[in-house]
């Protein structure tokens, strides 16, 4: 019984330590809709142009990677472009060039942005 209790305590401590190490990565989405597609484009932000989504990240670099991934646009007839900004534990996370918009680092930007019909 004592060994089981110690094992359970160690497991809870390990889970708590892992959770404590993860920080808050706030990813701010700002969309520009294709003409006439505002309602559909902004739906992912509850009808607003911008919104913030909190994603788990264990470092500033991990937050940066998630911010760049958030630039993906598979609705090219609906969303003209996005600007993605991020903060990690309240501190701004910058793109590779030192700017705030992570979509500037997004590899498929030219294929997925500015493709409105």
C-alpha positions in Angstrom: 0.0 0.0 0.0 2.8 2.4 0.9 4.7 1.6 -2.3 1.5 2.2 -4.3 0.9 5.6 -2.6 4.5 6.6 -3.3 4.2 5.6 -6.9 1.0 7.5 -7.3 2.5 10.6 -5.6 5.5 10.4 -7.9 3.3 10.2 -11.0 1.2 13.2 -9.8 4.4 15.2 -9.2 5.8 14.3 -12.7 2.5 15.4 -14.4 2.4 18.6 -12.3 6.0 19.4 -13.2 5.4 18.9 -16.9 2.3 21.1 -16.8 4.1 23.8 -14.9 6.8 23.9 -17.5 4.4 24.6 -20.4 3.7 28.3 -21.0 0.9 30.2 -22.5 1.2 30.9 -26.2 -1.4 33.4 -27.2 -1.9 33.3 -31.0 -3.8 36.3 -32.4 -5.5 35.8 -35.7 -6.5 38.7 -37.9 -8.1 37.8 -41.2 -8.8 39.7 -44.4 -11.8 38.2 -46.2 -12.3 37.8 -49.9 -15.0 40.3 -51.1 -18.4 39.2 -49.9 -17.0 36.3 -47.8 -16.7 38.2 -44.5 -19.2 36.1 -42.6 -17.5 32.8 -43.6 -14.0 34.1 -43.1 -14.6 35.6 -39.7 -16.6 32.6 -38.5 -13.6 31.0 -36.9 -13.3 34.1 -34.7 -17.0 34.1 -33.8 -17.8 36.6 -36.5 -14.9 39.0 -35.6 -11.9 40.1 -37.7 -9.5 39.2 -34.9 -9.4 36.8 -32.0 -6.8 35.2 -29.7 -6.5 31.4 -29.2 -4.4 30.0 -26.4 -2.3 27.0 -27.4 0.1 25.0 -25.2 3.8 25.6 -25.8 6.8 24.7 -23.8 9.1 27.5 -25.1 9.1 30.7 -27.1 10.4 28.8 -30.1 7.6 26.3 -29.9 5.1 29.2 -29.8 6.8 30.7 -32.8 6.4 27.4 -34.8 2.8 27.2 -33.8 2.2 30.8 -34.9 3.7 30.1 -38.3 1.6 27.0 -38.6 -1.5 29.1 -37.8 -1.0 31.0 -41.1 -2.2 28.0 -43.2 -5.1 28.9 -45.3 -7.1 26.1 -46.9 -10.1 28.4 -47.7 -8.4 30.5 -50.4 -11.8 31.5 -51.9 -12.9 32.8 -48.5 -9.9 34.2 -46.7 -7.6 36.5 -48.6 -4.9 36.7 -46.0 -4.1 36.5 -42.3 -1.8 38.2 -39.9 -0.7 36.1 -37.0 0.9 37.6 -33.9 1.9 35.7 -30.8 3.0 36.2 -27.2 4.6 33.6 -25.0 3.9 34.1 -21.3 3.0 37.8 -22.1 6.1 38.5 -24.0 5.8 39.3 -27.8 7.2 36.5 -30.0 8.7 37.9 -33.2 9.2 36.4 -36.6 12.7 35.6 -38.1 13.1 39.1 -39.3 12.2 40.6 -35.9 8.7 41.7 -36.9 5.3 40.7 -35.4 3.6 39.0 -38.3 4.5 35.3 -38.4 2.8 34.8 -41.8 5.8 36.5 -43.4 7.7 33.3 -42.5 5.0 31.0 -43.8 6.4 29.0 -46.8 3.1 28.6 -48.7 2.1 32.3 -48.3 2.2 33.0 -52.1 0.1 29.9 -52.9 -2.5 30.4 -50.2 -2.9 34.2 -49.8 -4.4 36.7 -52.3 -6.2 33.9 -54.3 -9.7 35.3 -54.2 -11.8 34.5 -57.3 
